[in-house]
Amino acid sequence: MASSVKAHELDEMNNVDLEARLREAKEELFNLRFQAATGQLESHGRLRTVKKDIARIYTVVRERELGIRSDPDANDARQEEAQS
């Protein structure tokens, strides 16, 4: 996974992509925690980065539920309806 995810990058993703990214981040966090427990982890800062990425994804998902952020798929559907 990339070093860090920015919120504007998450805005461009649809909900399916966000779920996939969240699943990948959770899997990476599990692997990092396992490495930390066994003493194999080289970069402890990566744990913090992945946790923040997960929180960022959850924030974008919740803001979309509340209508604070817009879903790119919903915007496409609205534009198609307006053109009809």
FENQUIWO-V976673 format. One record per pair of residues at least 12 apart in sequence whose C-alpha atoms are under 10 Angstrom apart, sorted by the first residue. I is the first residue (numbers start at 1). J is the second residue. D is the distance in Angstrom with one decimal. If there is no record, write none. Layout:
BEGIN
i = [I	I]
j = [J	J]
d = [D	D]
END
This chain:
BEGIN
i = [1	1	1	1	1	2	2	3	3	3	3	4	4	4	4	4	5	5	5	5	5	5	5	5	6	6	6	7	7	7	7	7	8	10	10	10	10	11	11	11	11	11	11	11	11	12	12	12	12	13	13	13	14	14	14	14	14	14	15	15	15	15	15	15	18	18	18	18	19	19	19	21	21	21	22	22	22	22	22	22	23	24	24	25	25	25	25	25	25	25	26	26	26	26	27	28	28	28	28	29	29	29	29	29	29	29	30	31	32	32	32	32	33]
j = [21	24	25	28	50	25	50	46	49	50	53	46	49	50	52	53	21	49	50	52	53	54	56	57	53	56	57	53	56	57	59	60	60	56	57	60	61	57	60	61	64	69	70	71	72	70	71	72	73	71	72	73	61	70	71	72	73	74	60	61	64	71	72	73	57	58	60	61	57	58	61	53	54	57	53	54	55	56	57	58	54	50	54	49	50	51	52	53	54	57	50	51	53	54	50	46	47	50	51	46	47	48	49	50	51	54	47	47	44	46	47	50	47]
d = [8.8	7.7	7.5	8.1	9.2	9.9	9.6	8.1	7.5	8.3	9.3	9.4	6.5	7.5	8.4	6.6	9.8	9.0	9.0	8.8	6.0	9.2	8.0	8.7	8.2	8.0	9.4	9.2	6.8	7.9	9.1	7.5	9.7	8.5	7.1	7.2	9.3	9.6	7.4	9.5	9.5	7.8	7.7	7.3	7.4	9.6	8.1	6.3	9.4	7.9	6.9	8.7	9.8	9.8	6.4	6.0	6.2	9.1	9.7	7.6	9.3	7.5	8.8	8.4	6.9	9.0	8.9	7.9	8.5	9.5	9.0	9.4	8.7	8.1	8.4	6.2	9.3	9.6	6.6	8.1	9.1	10.0	9.5	10.0	6.4	8.1	9.9	7.4	6.4	9.5	8.1	8.4	9.6	7.2	10.0	9.7	8.9	7.6	9.8	8.8	6.6	9.2	9.5	6.3	7.2	9.1	9.5	9.8	8.5	8.0	6.5	9.2	7.5]
END
